[in-house]
Amino acid sequence: MKIGIISFGVFLMTWGFLQAEPQTIEMDIEGMTCSACSAIIKKKLSPLCSEVSVDHKSGHGSCTYESEKVTQDQILDVVSSAGYKATLEEPEPAQ
């Protein structure tokens, strides 16, 4: 019985290492004029992302997703299909 418990424990530890860490994409989104625009994009991204944030005032959006299931291009395509232009946000230069 101890061998079975140990084997199961090793399996669980290995499974944890095989799962990828969630990734977050930061986007600039053009074409949003009101909070309804933000809500539309959030609704469209929700099936792909575990966390979604969209702000129509700043034109910024972020999406946390599982990289083994979803690609950045798929996320950008979903925003585009909703009628908005999304591009990857450029990282701040190091100082």
N, C-alpha and C positions, 0 to 999 in steps of 0.2 A: 504494500500500500504506500509506503514512503516513496518508492521509486515513481509511482504514478503522480503523487503530489509534487515531487521535485520536477518531474518532466513537465507538468502543467505550469509550474512556476517559471521554468526556463522558457516555455512557449510564450507566456504572457510578457516576460521581459524582452524577448526577441521581437514580438509584435509591436511593442512600444517603440523600439528603435527603427522599425520599418516604416512607421507612419511619419509622413513628412510634416514639418512644422507649418502652420498656417502662414500665408504670405499676405502682405497688404500692398495694394496698388494705390497710388496717389495720382489723381487726374485733374487736369484743367478741363472744364466743361463749358463750351460756348453755346449761347442761344437760350439760356434760362432767363426768364423775366419775372417770375413770381414763385411763390411757395408751391403752387400746383405743379410747376415744372420739376421741382425737387422731389415731390411726392411721386410723380410718374416714374422718374429714374429709379428711385428707391424701390418701388414696386417691381419694376422690371429686373433689377439686380438681385432682389431678395432670394430667388431660387438658386442663384450661383454663389452668393456670399453669405457668410455667417454674420458679418457686421457690415452695415452700409451707412455712410454719412454723406449727405449732399447739401451744399449751401448755395442757394441761387445768388445771394448777394456777393459772395467772394468768387463764385464760379469754380469752387473746389469740391471734389468728391473723393471719397476713399472707400475701399472695399477689401475686406479680409476674406480670403478664399483658400481652398485646399488645392495646392498646385498640382497634385496628382489627378485631380478631377476637372479642373478648369484652367484655361490659359488666360494670360493678360489680353490677348487678341480677342478672345470670346467676350470678355468683359467690355472692352472698347466697342466691339460690334453691337452689343446689346444697347449701349448708350446711343450709338449711331442709329440703330433701328428705331429708337424712340424719337428720333428727329433732332438730336443734339450732336455736336462735335466734341469728342473727347480725345485728349492727347495725354500721354504720360507726363506727369509733372516733373520738371527738371529739378534734381536735388540742389540744395543750397551749396555754393562753393565753400570749401573749407578755408578757414582764415587762420 
